[in-house]
């Protein structure tokens, strides 16, 4: 397996869609296909920084078009891929150790000469889409796909770039490959599951630190700092990069960032912890001191709806079944007019922690083994509390396996 791609499943999905190869442009899709970073060119978030080509034919390797600056790293991270390079703005120079003793400028010039670049070579200001597409065209020809129907991740590609791609690849019909990519990524590989599990463990370590050390008088920034300290301590020695995003609501009515916690304040901690590019999502709720009776009842409503929805989160159910179970539970408990667009979502590598498929009323997506879903019951009631109860689950053939270990009850601080 190159990157995180299940080639057999990819081939099946492409065959159903009438696609002969996926051509992926988004930095996150590139990493998914190769396990490697697209590099600094990907920071512009434009098509052409690089491409990952996943042929439907299993006998063909995954192909990669990548900036010359980080082509060597890609070859190391994904040795089974075929790599073609295109120049970007960054100049890097190999220096021959044999030239040791020469002045630095002479050694640099010798290194540049060793690259064998054509006369008049120059680098683009950022990167050149036409040059990148030239390498893609050559790779498709090498693969016998010069007239293939290509599935492109059009949910990423800017309209202007897509027009240029079509013009420079006139013999390849192009369709939207995003739905195929979405369905492919919905079932996680063991490596992805491991990263998502690590994210939950780190996030819970951060929440435990917050609960132990938080106290009245702290600002939101102080509370978030405690969470981050807990994550950082737990992540010490981890080889993957770790990042967090915190969606915290303090007070019965959301307080400003400089306002301080006082006795009776509810606290919602919806936390995202990203490990190796994979974002895990969970939420827990607290109160500074004993919660009011109304706050306790509100959280109890969320807990009961959570259990009722979770009972439907099993293979063979649709995500609409899960949504309906949660909504009906809320209605039975008196919230007959409450409307929520989704009660959860898939997680993984994306620009946002929420990704397709969603636990939505109109979703006909079947719950399948191998999915990792964040299931949530958010109740944001201005003047009472903002609570969100959210856990992350690995779907197994026997049902949902929780990745979380912290209790779902409303916890007290202080």
N, C-alpha and C positions, 0 to 999 in steps of 0.2 A: 504494500500500500504506500503510494506516494502522498505525502501530506496527510490529509484526513479523508481522502476520497475512497469510497467503496466502488471500484471500477465496475463490478458486476451489476450493482444496483444502478449506477450511472448509465450503463449501456441499456438497461431495461427502460429507464425513464426516457432516455433520448429516443429509443425506438418507438415508444408510444407517441412521442411528440413529433416524430418525423424529422429529427435532427441528427446530423452525421457527426457533429462535434460541437462542444461548448467552447466559446471563445470568451474568456472572462477578463474584465478590465479592473474591477474594483480592488483596492488594496486588500480588503478582507477576503474577497474571493480568491485572489492570488495566493494568499497565505493558506487558505483552506485547501487549495489544489496542490500546493508544493511543500507546505510546512516552513517556507522561507518568507522573509520580508521583501516587499516590492522595492524597498529602499527609499531614499529621499525624493526621488521623482514622484512617488505616490502621494507625497504631501500636497501636491497641487490638486489632487482629486479630479484629474482629467484623463480621458481615454488616451492611450498611447504611452503612458509611463511604463507600461509593461502589459503583457498578455500571458494568460495561461490557457493552453489548448488541451482540452480533454476529448480525445476521439471516442466515438461510440465503439469502434473496433478495439477489442481487448488486446489484439496483437500489436497495436501501435502504442508507443510510450506517450506520456504527457509531454507536451512541448512548452517551452518557456521563452518568451521574448522579454529581456530584462536589460536595464541600464548597465553599461560596461563597468560602472563604478562598483556595483555589488554582484557582478556575474560570478565571481569566484566563490563568494559566500553561498550563492544559490546552488552552485555545483556541489559544494560540500554538503549542504543541507538536504539536497534532493538529487542524489547521484544517479538515479534511474531516469531522470528527465533529459530531454534534448534541449540544449540551451543555445540561443542565438542572442547576440548583444546589439545594442544601439547606443550611440554616444549621447551623454547628457552634458550639462554645463561644467561638471567637476573634472578637473584635470588631475590625474594621478600618474606618477612616473615610476617605472621599475628601474632600479639602479643595479647594474652588474657588479657583483663584488670583485670581479677581476680588475675593474677599473679603480680599485682602491688606491689612493695616493694621488690621483688627479685632483685638480681643483673642483669644488662642488659643481660649478656651472658646467664644466666639461663632462662630468659624470652624468649630470641630468640630461644634457644634450645627447649623450650616447644612449641613455635609457630611452629617450623619445625616439631616436632613430631606430632602435630595436623593435619598435611597434609596427614598423612597415606601413605607416599611414601614407595615403595618396597625397600627391602634391596639392597644396591649397586646402588641406584639411583644416576645418575650424569647428568649434563646438557651438551648439545653439545656446541661446540665452537661458533656456530651461531644458526642453527636450523637443524633438521634432516628430510630430505625429506621422508625417509621410515616411520618414526614415524607419520608424518603428513598424509601420505597416508594410514597408518593403521587406523587412525581416519576417514578418508574419506571412506574407505572400510566398516567400521562398520556403518557409517551413510547411505550409499547407501543400505546396507542390511536392516536397519531399515525402509527405505522408500520403500522397495521392488524393488529396482533398481540395484540389484547386477549383473544383466546381461543386463543392459540397454545400449543403444547407447548414448554415451555422446558427447556433443559438447564442445570442449575445446578451449579457446582463444589462438590458435596457433600463432597468430601474436605477442604474448608476450612470450610464453614458449620457453626457450632455447632448442636446439635439444638434448643436453645431458640429460636434465631433462625430456623431453618427452619420451625418451627411457626408463628411469627409471619408469615413470608413467605407461607406457604400460606393463613393466615387472611385476609391482606390482599389476596391475589391469587386469590380462589376460582375464577375462571373460566379460569385457566391451569393445565392439568396440568403437573406438574413431575417431571422424571426426573433421574438423575445424569448430568450432562454432563462429569464429570471424565475418563472414558475418551476422549471425543471431544477434549477439550482436550489430554490427554496425547499422543494420536496426532498432533494438529495441531502441537504443539510439538516432536515428535520430529524433524521435518524442519526444519532451520534455514534462515533467510533469510540473504542475504549480509551484512546488518548484524550479525546474531547471530554468524555465523562470524567476522567481523572482531573482535568483542569477545572471543570465545573464543580466537582466535589471539593477541591482545594479552596476554591473561592468561597464556598459556604463555610468551611471550617475556619478560614481566616476572618470572615465577616462575623461569625459568632464569637470568636475570640475578641474582636473589637467591641461587640455589644456587651460582652461580659465585663470588659474593662470599664466601659461607660457606666454600666449599672452599679458597679462596686464603688467607683470614684466620683460619680456625679453628685452634686448637692445643690440645694437651693442657692440662688445668688449667681449661678453660672449663666453665661450667655450661650446662644446657639453655637457660636464658634468654639467655645470652651468644650461643649459636649461633643462636637464633631472631632475636636482635637483628641479627646480621650479615646474615641473609637479608632481613629487613625493610629494612635500609639499602640493600642491593642493589636491591630492588624500588623503593624510593623514588627512588633515583638514576635508574634507568631510566625511571621514570614522570614525571620532571620535565617539565612543560609539557603533559602529557596533559590533555585537557578532561574526560574521564570520571572520576568518583570511583573510587578504588582501595582495596581492603581485602584483608587476608590472613588465613588461618587455617592454623595449623601443627600437624601431628600428628607429633611427633618422639619417637622412642624411642632412648635412649642406653644402651648396655651390653648384655652378653649376657643379663642379666636387667634389666628396665627399672629404671633408677635413679630416685631421688627428684629433685625439681626442683633441690635445692641440691647434689646430688652433682656431682663434677667428672669430666670425661673423662680417661681414662688410656690409655696405649699398649695397643693390642689391642682397645679398645672398638669395637663396630660402631655405626653410626648410621643410622637410617632417617629420611628426610625426606619425608613425605607432605604436600605443600603445595597449598593452595588459594589462588588469586589471583582476586579478583573485580573485574571492570572493567565499570562501567556497569550493575551488577546481575547480570552474567553470570559465573558461577564456573567457572574452569578448574581441572582436577585433574591432578596428576602426582606421581610419587614416584621418588626416587633413593636409592641406598644407598652408604655410605662406611665406611671403617675408619680408626681412628687408628693409623697405622703399618701395616705389612704385616698382612693378615688371616691368621687361622689357616687351616690346610689345610681344616678342616671348614667354616669360614665361606666360604671360596672355593668349595668344592664346593656348599654350599647355594645360593649365588648363581648358580652355573653351572646348577643344576637349574632355578631360576626363569627364567633366560635361555632355556634350551631349551624349557621349557613355553610361554614367551611367544611364541617363534617358531612353535611348532606351533599354538597357538591363533590367532595372527595370520593364519596361512595360510587359516583358515576365515572370517575377518572380511571377507567379500566379498559384494556384492549377490547375492541369491538364497539364501544360507545363512540358517538361522535362528540366533538367539542361543543356542539350545540346542546347535546344532552346534558353535559356538565354545566353549561351556562343556565339551562332551564332549571336544573335541580337547585342551583344556588339561588336563582331569582325566586323560585317558588318557595324556598325556605324563608327567604326574607319576607315574602308576602304573607306567609302563614304567621310570621311573628309581628305582623302589623305594618310592615313597610310595603304596602300594596302598590304604591305609585313610584317606588324607587326604580330608577333605570340606570343601568351600568353597561357601557358599550362592550367591555370584555372583563372577564374574571381570571385573566391570566394569559400566558403567552409562552412561546418557546424562548430559549436562551442560547447564547453561543457567541460567535464572533461577529460583531456588527458595529456600526457607529453609535448604536443605542442598545441598551440591555434588553429591550423588547423586540422580538422578531417573530415572523410568521412561523407557525400558525397561531391564531389567537382563540382563546376560549370565548367565542362570540355566539350570539343567538342565531346567526345565519351560516355558521361554519359546518360544512358537511365532512370535514376532515376527520378520519377515524383515528382514535387513540391507538398507537402502535408501540410494541415493545422496542426499546432503543431510543424513544423520545426522552428529552429532558424538558420538563415544563414547570414554570413557576405559576402556582395556583394562588389566587389572592381574593380576599373579600375586603375591599376598601369602603369605609363609611366616613365621609368627611362632612361633619355636621357643625356648621359655623355657630359658635356660642356654646357648644357642648364639648366636642373633641373631634380631632381628625385621627382616625384609627385605620390602619391597614394590617391585616393578618395575611402573611404571605410566606409560603414554603416552596422549596424546589424539590421536584420529584423525578426520579428515574423510573420510567415505565418499564416494567418487566412483564413476562408472559403471565405472571400471577397477580399483577396489579401494580399500583404505585409504591415505589420504595423511597421513603423520605431521605433526603440528603441532610436535612437539619436534625439537630438533637436538642436544641433549646425548647422548653415548653412553650405552648402557644398562649398561655394565660396572660392576662394583664398583670405586669410586674410593678412592684412599688420601689421607688428610689428614696433612700433616706429612712 
